Every structure is written in structure tokens, then in C-alpha cells.
């Protein structure tokens, strides 16, 4: 078997290729998990159908469409579309079919508003796990359509 041995000088020239900064950047992204890594985003059609009339009743409207769900340590954030307003995120401390929502959030957010939105969530949904507040802030500022 032939092995090529690099001299110290040759190794020094190869050790810092032009692509290394890009590799390190992407490696750092992978090393930092998404703020939503532990949040359950599962939402099947049966669950949507179960929650829709309950949430519509809580909002005192005829109907809603359940679009997304976030669940973490017994807390829920349910994203709904209504025929009478903009889409809303509803925050629940407990199963939404058994508890009324605590607060609601709707609207647009700029990419640099993550910390401000996270503070709003913690303040208005007292007791919410920090991980879920961080996930929500990340979602509405950086990953809205995911």
C-alpha cells in the first residue's frame, strides 16, 4: 500500500483550504439545535377536527381551521385561522379541549424581534416553559412557514 506523506510545509498549505470557513459556519449551525428541537409539532387531521369546534366555541365564532400545534411539557400553542380575523396563536396551559386559552398572539414579526417576542410570551403566558417561548419566538421571526 502506498501512503503519501506530507511534509510540514505541504500540510500547512492544505490545512486551511478556502472552503474551511464555510464548513465551520455550517458545522456551527448543526451544532446548535433549533430552539424547537424538543417541541412536539405533530398534528394529524383527526386532532384538527377534534380541536376546531372546541376552539371556535372558546373564541365565540362559528368555525376555525386548526393550522399548527406546538406541545411541550403540558403547554400548547395552537395556530388557527378564523373567518373573522387574522390567524392567531392561542396559548394553553393544559390540554386545549379541557382548558381555555390564556392569551393570543397574531400579526407579523421582523427577524430581529425574537427576544422581544419571547419576553412578551413569558409575560403574557405566565409559567410557560422557556423552551416553548423560545421556539415560538424563533418560529414567528425566522421560520414562519415551517
N, C-alpha and C positions, 0 to 999 in steps of 0.2 A: 504494500500500500504506500503510495506516495503522499507525503504530507508537505504542505508548503509552510515554510516558517517565515514569518515576517520579522524583519529587523525592527528595532525600536523606532527608528525614523519612519519606516513604512507604516507601522502600526499607528503612530501618532497622526499621520496624514489620513488614515482610514477611520480613526476613532471618532471623528467629528464630521460626518458627512453633512451635506447641505440639508438633507431631509430630517436630520435629528430634531430640530426644533418642532417640526410638525408632528413627529412621532411622540415627543414628550407632551405636547399640547393634548393630543388625542388620548394618550395614556392617562393624563391627569383627569380628563373628562370621565373616563371609565372608572377611575379610582374613586371618584365622588359619585355615589349613587344618587339617583333622582330623589328629591325630597318626598316623592310619593311611593318610594320603594316598598314600604310595609303597609300601604293603604290598599284595601280591597276595593277594586273598581268593577267587580263583577256585577252585571245587570242583565238578567235574562228577561225575555218577553213576558213570562208569567209573573215575574216580580213587578215589572212595569204596570201590568194590568191590575195587579193587586193594589199597588200604591196609588194609582191615578185617581180613583174615586175618593179615597180617603183624603188625599192632599187637596183635591178640588173642594171637598167639604170644609177642610180647615181654612182654605182661602175664601170661602163663601162664593164660589163661582161654579159654573156649570160643568167645566171639564178642564183637565190639564193633560199634557203629554209629558211623561217622565223621560228625560233625556239621558241623564247620567247619575251615577251614585258613587259616593266615597264613604267607606266604612272603616273606622279604626277605634279599637277599644270601647265599643258600645256607643260611639258617636257616629252620626250620619250627616252627610251633606247631600241633598238631593237637588239636582238641577232640573227645572221644569219649564215648559213653555205653556203659556196661557193665551186664550183668545182676547184677553182684555189688557195685557201689559207686556212689557219686555220679559224675556226669560229671567228667571230668578233662581238663586241658590238658597235653599232652605236648610237651616242648621237645626239638628235634633240631638238632644242628649237622651238617647234610647231609641228603640225601635219606632220608626215613623208611624206605623199603624197603631201604636199604643200611646204615643206622646204627640203633643202639638209642637210645632217648630218654635224655636227660641228667638231666632232672628232671621232676616232675609237680606240678601245682597244681590244687586243687579247693576248692570252697567258695564262700561269699558274700563280697562286699566292699561296704563302705559308700562313698558318694560322696567322702568326704574322705580315703580311704586310698590314693589314687593314687600319691603319692610313696613311701609305704611299700612298696607292691606293686612298683613299678618298682625300688626298691633290692633287694627280695627276688629279683627276676628276674635282675638284673645279678650278684648274689652267687651264685645257685644255677645259673645257666646262663652260666658264665664265657665271655666272648668274644662274647656275643650283641650284635648291633648295637643301639646306644642307641635308634634309631628303632623297632625291633621291640619292645623292652622298654617304650617309651613307649606304643606302640599297644596292647600287651597290657593295661597298667595302665589306660589310657583305656577300653578295651573292657569290662573286668570291673567298673569303677566307674561308668561313665557310659553305656555303650551295649551292655549285655549281650546283648540280643536282636537285634542287628544283625549 
